[in-house]
């Protein structure tokens, strides 16, 4: 059988191949690249961690990322529509697939709600770096107190409301006029700012110690299973495979586009973003005699601002840093909310603006309510929801769809013939990987 299906007439779409790729890159590049990858590089030995990380990036990009793009394009719908169409095709039962598709859709909305709180923090620190309030503390403890006040219940209300409004304005304009245009502006600016900061940190005294650590290779470290486990988690979550984000963007993709080639660019630029973050953060900390040993919010909102304060030109550096981080976080947040917005359009036939307004009300009400517990909220979403969603999408595409269907969907728009090996690696290795991420995450309390 081939991979043809009738798409929704008049469905919005990306206007250019570059716009689609930038949007997918924007969905992948986020906090994991900035506040987690440099920490993993530092903790697990530089190039010793980078080798297994790159192996897993290639594996996941050539299976999971390609699969979700092709699945969404074939169905012309988000996870509910895509899962429903594939189970109808294979088993004659559309409702079962639509029921399964609700899981990645709800998990996308849950992630978006938690991420809204984080983007509010970033926006507050960016504006504070301009006004001086984020620059005022003079010790890690004082920066910790500032962040504690920000992250407490109801301590970030205005900022996350502003972040949500900005996100919804972008999504309300649709795919071509809103999301594509926003990513064409924000993603190039993100890379320009981070490249500029990397050049600047290279001039700092003591930065060379950071570079030596980033590119240090200890072959014995490759025998440590933790290196491989956390490299897998980092690659999996960084590439944004969860059965919703890449799949929904794929649903707006033209049939003439080459999915494997697009997935390649997403993997390359996502990895480049992570390396840029490491090349900025680790040498900056080394120049101040500090070693990077903590990731997450503590790194970005406590330790890095304190480091910036002691650097020449640190306030300007701080402004540029939080501006770049805001661009990366907004493009990810837009992608997360898009799945729920598209679902309302597809299932309830709502207009774009109406669907956006409904999701905005839900997002604001819930995000304001979880400000004090957002860390636990995000841990549950990433540890359990993401790998389950990715696993469901992979099983339905590779197993329920079958070899002929999967290869036809992946091949569409591609001039060169795709090897059948992609199907077998996706069907067996990638499906095992999604299960492994779920199990190891549950056992270790999260690996991404």
Beta strands, then each sheet from edge to edge (+ up, - down):
end
